[in-house]
Amino acid sequence: MPNKILFKNAKILSMKSADIQDGDLLVVGNRIAYIGKDSKQYAPFNRIIECDGNLLMPGFKNAHAHSAMVFLRSKADDVALQDWLFNVVFPKEERLIIDDIVNLNKLAYLEYLSSGITAVFEHYYYPLASAETAENFGIRIVLLGAYNAKTLAPSQLNELYNYFNNKKDSMVSYMIGFHAEYTSNEDCFIKTKEALSLSHSPFFTHVAETEQEVNDCIKRYNMPPLKLLVTLGLYDNGGGLYHAIYLNDEEIELVKKHKLFIVSCPASNAKLASGIAPLTKYFKAGINIALGTDGPASNNSLDMFKEMYLAAVLQKLINKDPIAIPPFEILKMATVNGAKAMNLHEADILAVDKLADLIMIDMHAPNMQPNHDIIANLVYAANKGNVLLTMINGNILYENGEYFLSESKEDIVKNSYVSIKRLTE
């Protein structure tokens, strides 16, 4: 018999709308089985969790991350993006091995769980190691696979796409992309397009993160990066753009035409002084915006509360408009819109038959008082310390400061330092 967990006397924010209801939520196996006020009919339960008016909501979807970059946290600060990448990050990353990805991902996953992040769009080296690590750990991830002249042919990318996306009840799914226009060449463009044609995968990459990136692309190809990638046919199956700070009006129309997702990382963009994405302009154009943390080397935290706050207040600032984007729309960017961008349509909202990827927020904490507007509090006042519980796929992995994993937090941290010391000393 599947495990039955009842969350009793909760406030429930489904994210289907901004309405919050009082009631119970039942999880059976890895699915939500009931939301309402008459849960007794489903007794007996394996466990009853008294919520005492605390809030249940969908987990955050971190729609852009390089998790294993945690080894460079506080080691690569206060440098502009191009210098940061080519002189600090890339030389260190050349030393990465598979064991490092395993050790470092787990350290990042601990932070994800305590921050209420239930799914991650993972864009980094050794994706198959990330897949195995995530499966064993119990976190949901979407891998971004990339063509590599030495290891992966387009046919292999297609095989991986079909393998992960057709695997029943897998915690891992797969899409195809590459790092960026400026770190790719003509061979990469051609072979990636071939892989996309075989798999029909959406395409994701970094686009227009800095003015220098845009200007250099125009010098090379006589057009800005998004227009180039569209012209090459890489977005024929849809997909999205990471960062997208410097799009011109023609490119914004291309985003709309191809129904692309923009994944904004406001904390990383601010820390690297890359710029502030014009999210209000994109929002008013009807573009689906999601949020990501980017890597912990450029952020330096993996905290979607911080991303929501910055996404909201920076738009007010640059537009000189205190109501630039409503709080509920910001919250959607961190949850529902991220799920759409990641093709996690069964984990987007709290509803019967949806996957049980949910979090509980402490509504009794001082920073959540008074609760005149719970959604506004989530965006403007809450922090990751308010996360009481994180459930993924029906499994409680974090609750009241404790982790429930196959290995201890202490062992994960200890093993991560094996990699951190080797990579940074």
C-alpha positions as CSV (number, residue, x, y, z in Angstrom):
1,M,0.0,0.0,0.0
2,P,1.3,3.5,-0.8
3,N,2.2,5.8,2.0
4,K,-0.5,8.2,3.1
5,I,0.5,11.5,4.7
6,L,-2.2,14.0,5.8
7,F,-1.4,17.7,6.2
8,K,-4.1,18.9,8.6
9,N,-5.4,22.4,9.4
10,A,-3.2,24.1,6.8
11,K,-3.5,27.3,4.8
12,I,-3.2,26.1,1.1
13,L,-2.0,28.2,-1.7
14,S,-2.4,26.1,-4.8
15,M,-0.9,28.8,-7.1
16,K,-3.8,28.0,-9.6
17,S,-4.9,31.4,-8.4
18,A,-4.1,33.8,-5.6
19,D,-6.8,32.4,-3.4
20,I,-5.7,30.7,-0.1
21,Q,-8.0,28.1,1.5
22,D,-8.0,26.6,4.9
23,G,-8.2,22.8,5.0
24,D,-6.3,19.5,4.7
25,L,-4.1,18.1,2.0
26,L,-3.6,14.4,1.5
27,V,-0.6,12.8,-0.2
28,V,-0.8,9.2,-1.3
29,G,2.4,7.8,-2.7
30,N,3.9,10.5,-4.8
31,R,0.7,12.3,-5.7
32,I,-1.8,14.7,-4.1
33,A,-4.9,12.7,-3.5
34,Y,-7.2,15.2,-1.7
35,I,-7.6,18.9,-0.8
36,G,-10.5,20.0,1.3
37,K,-12.0,19.8,4.8
38,D,-13.4,16.3,5.0
39,S,-10.2,14.2,5.0
40,K,-11.5,11.7,7.6
41,Q,-13.0,9.7,4.8
42,Y,-9.5,8.7,3.7
43,A,-8.4,7.4,7.1
44,P,-6.3,5.6,8.3
45,F,-3.1,7.6,7.6
46,N,0.6,6.6,8.0
47,R,1.2,10.0,9.4
48,I,-0.8,13.1,10.3
49,I,1.1,16.4,10.2
50,E,-0.6,19.2,12.2
51,C,0.1,22.3,10.2
52,D,-1.5,24.7,12.8
53,G,-2.3,27.3,10.1
54,N,1.1,27.2,8.4
55,L,1.1,27.6,4.6
56,L,1.4,24.8,2.0
57,M,2.4,25.8,-1.4
58,P,4.2,24.4,-4.5
59,G,8.0,24.1,-4.1
60,F,10.2,26.6,-5.8
61,K,11.5,25.8,-9.3
62,N,15.1,27.0,-9.7
63,A,15.0,27.4,-13.5
64,H,18.7,28.1,-13.9
65,A,21.6,26.7,-11.8
66,H,25.1,25.4,-12.0
67,S,24.9,23.5,-8.7
68,A,28.5,22.2,-8.4
69,M,29.9,25.7,-8.8
70,V,29.4,25.8,-5.0
71,F,33.1,25.1,-4.8
72,L,33.8,28.7,-5.9
73,R,31.5,30.3,-3.4
74,S,33.4,33.3,-1.9
75,K,36.4,32.3,-4.0
76,A,35.4,34.2,-7.2
77,D,33.8,37.5,-6.0
78,D,33.9,41.1,-7.1
79,V,34.9,40.5,-10.8
80,A,33.1,41.4,-14.0
81,L,31.5,38.5,-15.9
82,Q,33.9,38.1,-18.8
83,D,37.0,38.3,-16.5
84,W,35.3,36.2,-13.9
85,L,34.5,33.4,-16.5
86,F,37.7,33.3,-18.4
87,N,40.3,34.1,-15.7
88,V,38.7,32.6,-12.6
89,V,36.0,30.1,-13.4
90,F,37.0,28.3,-16.5
91,P,40.6,27.5,-15.4
92,K,39.3,26.0,-12.1
93,E,36.6,24.0,-13.9
94,E,39.2,22.3,-16.1
95,R,40.1,20.3,-13.0
96,L,36.6,19.0,-12.3
97,I,36.1,15.2,-12.3
98,I,33.0,13.2,-11.9
99,D,33.5,12.7,-8.2
100,D,33.5,16.4,-7.7
101,I,30.1,16.8,-9.4
102,V,28.7,14.2,-7.1
103,N,30.2,15.7,-3.9
104,L,29.4,19.3,-4.8
105,N,25.9,18.7,-6.1
106,K,24.9,17.1,-2.8
107,L,26.1,20.1,-0.9
108,A,24.0,22.4,-3.1
109,Y,21.0,20.0,-2.7
110,L,21.1,20.5,1.1
111,E,20.7,24.2,0.5
112,Y,17.9,23.7,-2.0
113,L,15.9,21.6,0.4
114,S,16.3,24.1,3.3
115,S,15.3,26.9,0.9
116,G,12.1,25.1,-0.4
117,I,13.5,24.4,-3.8
118,T,12.0,21.1,-5.1
119,A,13.2,21.2,-8.7
120,V,16.4,22.5,-10.5
121,F,17.2,23.2,-14.1
122,E,20.8,21.9,-14.0
123,H,23.3,23.3,-16.5
124,Y,26.8,22.0,-15.9
125,Y,29.5,19.5,-16.6
126,Y,29.0,15.7,-16.4
127,P,25.2,15.7,-16.6
128,L,24.9,11.9,-16.3
129,A,26.7,12.1,-12.9
130,S,24.2,14.8,-11.9
131,A,21.4,12.5,-13.0
132,E,22.5,9.6,-10.9
133,T,23.2,11.9,-7.9
134,A,19.8,13.5,-8.1
135,E,18.0,10.1,-8.4
136,N,19.8,8.8,-5.3
137,F,19.3,12.0,-3.4
138,G,15.6,12.3,-4.2
139,I,15.6,15.8,-5.8
140,R,13.9,16.5,-9.1
141,I,16.1,17.9,-11.8
142,V,16.1,18.8,-15.5
143,L,19.4,18.3,-17.2
144,L,20.7,20.5,-20.0
145,G,22.8,18.2,-22.3
146,A,25.2,19.7,-24.8
147,Y,27.0,18.5,-27.9
148,N,30.7,17.8,-27.3
149,A,33.1,16.9,-30.2
150,K,35.0,14.5,-28.0
151,T,32.3,12.6,-26.2
152,L,28.7,13.3,-27.4
153,A,27.4,13.1,-31.0
154,P,24.0,14.4,-31.9
155,S,22.6,10.9,-32.1
156,Q,23.8,10.3,-28.5
157,L,22.0,13.5,-27.3
158,N,18.9,12.2,-29.0
159,E,19.2,8.9,-27.2
160,L,19.7,10.6,-23.8
161,Y,16.7,12.8,-24.5
162,N,14.5,9.8,-25.2
163,Y,15.9,7.8,-22.3
164,F,15.3,10.3,-19.6
165,N,12.0,11.8,-20.9
166,N,10.4,8.4,-21.4
167,K,11.6,6.8,-18.2
168,K,8.5,6.2,-16.0
169,D,8.5,8.0,-12.6
170,S,12.0,9.4,-13.2
171,M,13.2,12.3,-11.1
172,V,15.3,13.4,-14.0
173,S,14.3,14.9,-17.4
174,Y,16.5,16.2,-20.2
175,M,16.7,19.0,-22.7
176,I,19.4,20.1,-25.2
177,G,21.4,23.3,-25.3
178,F,24.9,24.8,-24.9
179,H,26.6,27.3,-22.7
180,A,26.4,30.4,-24.9
181,E,27.0,31.8,-28.4
182,Y,30.4,33.2,-27.4
183,T,31.7,29.8,-26.1
184,S,30.4,27.9,-29.2
185,N,31.5,27.6,-32.8
186,E,30.0,26.8,-36.2
187,D,30.5,23.0,-35.6
188,C,28.6,23.3,-32.3
189,F,25.8,25.2,-33.9
190,I,25.4,22.6,-36.7
191,K,25.6,19.6,-34.5
192,T,23.3,21.0,-31.9
193,K,20.7,21.8,-34.6
194,E,21.1,18.2,-35.8
195,A,20.4,16.9,-32.2
196,L,17.4,19.2,-31.8
197,S,16.0,18.0,-35.2
198,L,16.3,14.4,-34.1
199,S,14.9,14.9,-30.6
200,H,12.5,17.8,-31.0
201,S,13.9,19.1,-27.7
202,P,13.5,22.7,-26.7
203,F,16.7,24.6,-26.7
204,F,18.2,26.6,-23.8
205,T,21.3,28.8,-23.5
206,H,22.7,31.9,-21.9
207,V,21.7,34.9,-24.1
208,A,22.4,38.6,-23.8
209,E,23.7,38.5,-20.3
210,T,26.1,41.5,-20.9
211,E,26.4,44.3,-23.3
212,Q,29.9,43.1,-24.3
213,E,28.4,39.7,-25.2
214,V,25.9,41.4,-27.5
215,N,28.4,43.8,-29.1
216,D,30.9,41.0,-29.7
217,C,28.3,38.8,-31.4
218,I,27.3,41.7,-33.6
219,K,30.9,42.1,-34.7
220,R,31.2,38.4,-35.4
221,Y,27.9,37.7,-37.2
222,N,26.4,41.2,-37.8
223,M,23.5,40.4,-35.6
224,P,22.8,40.1,-31.8
225,P,22.9,36.6,-30.2
226,L,19.2,35.8,-30.0
227,K,18.6,36.7,-33.6
228,L,21.6,34.6,-34.6
229,L,20.3,31.6,-32.7
230,V,16.8,31.9,-34.1
231,T,18.3,32.3,-37.6
232,L,20.3,29.1,-37.2
233,G,17.0,27.3,-36.3
234,L,18.1,26.4,-32.8
235,Y,14.8,27.7,-31.4
236,D,12.5,25.9,-33.9
237,N,11.2,23.6,-31.1
238,G,10.9,26.4,-28.6
239,G,12.9,26.7,-25.4
240,G,14.3,29.6,-23.5
241,L,17.0,32.2,-22.7
242,Y,19.0,32.5,-19.5
243,H,19.4,36.1,-18.3
244,A,18.2,38.0,-21.4
245,I,19.1,41.4,-20.1
246,Y,19.9,43.1,-23.4
247,L,17.3,42.2,-26.0
248,N,16.3,44.7,-28.6
249,D,12.7,45.2,-29.7
250,E,13.1,42.8,-32.7
251,E,14.4,40.1,-30.4
252,I,11.5,40.6,-28.0
253,E,9.2,39.9,-30.9
254,L,11.2,36.8,-31.7
255,V,10.8,35.6,-28.1
256,K,7.0,36.1,-28.4
257,K,6.9,34.4,-31.9
258,H,8.7,31.3,-30.8
259,K,7.0,31.3,-27.4
260,L,10.3,31.2,-25.6
261,F,10.8,31.4,-21.8
262,I,13.0,34.0,-20.2
263,V,14.8,32.8,-17.0
264,S,16.0,35.8,-15.0
265,C,18.7,35.6,-12.3
266,P,18.5,39.0,-10.6
267,A,20.9,38.3,-7.8
268,S,23.7,37.0,-10.0
269,N,23.2,39.8,-12.6
270,A,23.4,42.4,-9.9
271,K,26.4,40.9,-8.1
272,L,28.3,40.7,-11.4
273,A,27.1,44.2,-12.4
274,S,25.8,42.7,-15.6
275,G,22.6,44.7,-15.5
276,I,18.9,44.5,-14.7
277,A,16.7,42.6,-17.0
278,P,13.6,44.6,-18.1
279,L,11.2,42.1,-16.7
280,T,8.3,44.6,-16.6
281,K,8.7,45.1,-20.3
282,Y,8.7,41.3,-20.9
283,F,5.8,40.8,-18.5
284,K,3.7,43.4,-20.3
285,A,4.6,41.8,-23.6
286,G,3.1,38.5,-22.4
287,I,6.3,36.6,-22.1
288,N,6.6,33.7,-19.6
289,I,9.3,34.7,-17.1
290,A,10.8,32.3,-14.6
291,L,13.5,32.8,-12.0
292,G,16.8,31.0,-11.3
293,T,19.6,31.5,-8.8
294,D,22.4,30.9,-11.4
295,G,25.5,29.3,-9.8
296,P,26.5,29.8,-6.2
297,A,29.8,31.3,-7.4
298,S,28.1,34.3,-8.8
299,N,25.2,34.7,-6.4
300,N,26.4,33.5,-3.8
301,S,23.3,31.8,-2.3
302,L,20.7,29.4,-3.6
303,D,17.7,31.2,-2.3
304,M,14.5,31.8,-4.3
305,F,13.2,34.2,-1.7
306,K,16.1,36.5,-2.5
307,E,15.4,36.2,-6.3
308,M,11.8,37.0,-5.8
309,Y,12.6,40.1,-3.7
310,L,15.1,41.4,-6.1
311,A,13.0,40.7,-9.2
312,A,10.2,42.7,-7.6
313,V,12.1,45.7,-6.2
314,L,14.6,46.2,-9.0
315,Q,11.7,46.5,-11.4
316,K,10.1,49.1,-9.2
317,L,13.4,51.0,-9.2
318,I,14.3,51.0,-12.9
319,N,10.7,51.8,-13.9
320,K,10.2,54.3,-11.1
321,D,6.9,52.5,-10.6
322,P,6.0,50.9,-7.2
323,I,3.5,48.6,-8.8
324,A,5.7,47.4,-11.7
325,I,4.9,43.7,-11.3
326,P,2.3,42.4,-8.8
327,P,3.6,40.1,-6.0
328,F,1.5,37.2,-7.2
329,E,3.1,37.4,-10.6
330,I,6.5,37.4,-9.0
331,L,5.6,34.3,-7.0
332,K,4.4,32.6,-10.2
333,M,7.8,33.2,-11.7
334,A,9.4,31.3,-8.9
335,T,6.9,28.4,-9.0
336,V,4.4,27.9,-11.8
337,N,6.3,29.6,-14.6
338,G,9.5,27.8,-13.7
339,A,7.7,24.5,-13.9
340,K,6.4,25.5,-17.4
341,A,9.9,26.4,-18.5
342,M,11.3,23.1,-17.2
343,N,8.4,21.1,-18.7
344,L,7.4,19.9,-15.2
345,H,3.6,20.3,-15.8
346,E,2.7,17.7,-13.2
347,A,4.5,19.7,-10.5
348,D,3.4,23.2,-11.2
349,I,0.5,23.7,-8.7
350,L,-1.1,21.9,-5.8
351,A,-4.1,20.0,-7.1
352,V,-5.4,16.4,-7.0
353,D,-3.3,14.0,-9.1
354,K,-0.4,16.5,-9.3
355,L,3.0,15.4,-8.0
356,A,3.5,16.0,-4.3
357,D,6.3,18.5,-4.6
358,L,5.4,21.0,-1.9
359,I,6.7,23.1,1.0
360,M,5.4,24.4,4.3
361,I,6.0,28.0,5.3
362,D,6.0,29.1,8.9
363,M,3.1,31.6,9.3
364,H,3.8,32.2,13.0
365,A,7.3,33.6,12.5
366,P,7.7,37.3,13.5
367,N,8.7,38.4,10.0
368,M,5.4,37.0,8.7
369,Q,3.3,39.1,11.1
370,P,0.9,40.6,10.6
371,N,-0.5,38.6,7.6
372,H,-2.6,41.3,6.0
373,D,-1.4,39.9,2.6
374,I,0.3,36.5,2.7
375,I,1.5,36.6,-0.9
376,A,3.0,40.0,-0.4
377,N,4.7,38.7,2.7
378,L,6.2,35.8,0.8
379,V,7.7,38.1,-1.8
380,Y,8.8,41.0,0.4
381,A,9.2,39.7,3.9
382,A,9.9,35.9,3.9
383,N,13.2,34.2,3.8
384,K,14.4,30.7,3.6
385,G,14.5,30.4,7.3
386,N,10.7,30.3,7.1
387,V,10.7,26.9,5.3
388,L,9.6,24.3,7.8
389,L,9.2,21.3,5.4
390,T,10.2,20.3,1.9
391,M,8.5,17.3,0.2
392,I,9.6,16.0,-3.2
393,N,7.8,13.2,-5.0
394,G,5.8,12.4,-1.8
395,N,8.9,12.1,0.3
396,I,9.7,14.5,3.2
397,L,13.4,15.3,2.8
398,Y,13.6,18.3,5.1
399,E,11.6,19.1,8.2
400,N,12.2,21.5,11.1
401,G,15.9,21.9,10.4
402,E,16.5,18.1,9.9
403,Y,17.4,16.3,6.7
404,F,15.9,12.8,6.0
405,L,18.4,11.4,3.4
406,S,20.3,8.2,2.8
407,E,23.5,9.9,4.2
408,S,24.0,12.5,6.9
409,K,24.4,16.2,6.4
410,E,27.8,15.9,8.1
411,D,29.1,13.3,5.6
412,I,27.9,15.3,2.7
413,V,29.7,18.5,3.9
414,K,32.8,16.4,4.7
415,N,32.9,14.8,1.3
416,S,32.3,18.2,-0.5
417,Y,35.5,19.5,1.1
418,V,37.5,16.8,-0.5
419,S,36.6,18.3,-3.8
420,I,36.7,21.9,-2.7
421,K,40.2,21.7,-1.4
422,R,41.5,19.9,-4.5
423,L,39.9,22.4,-6.8
424,T,40.7,25.6,-5.0
425,E,44.1,25.1,-3.3
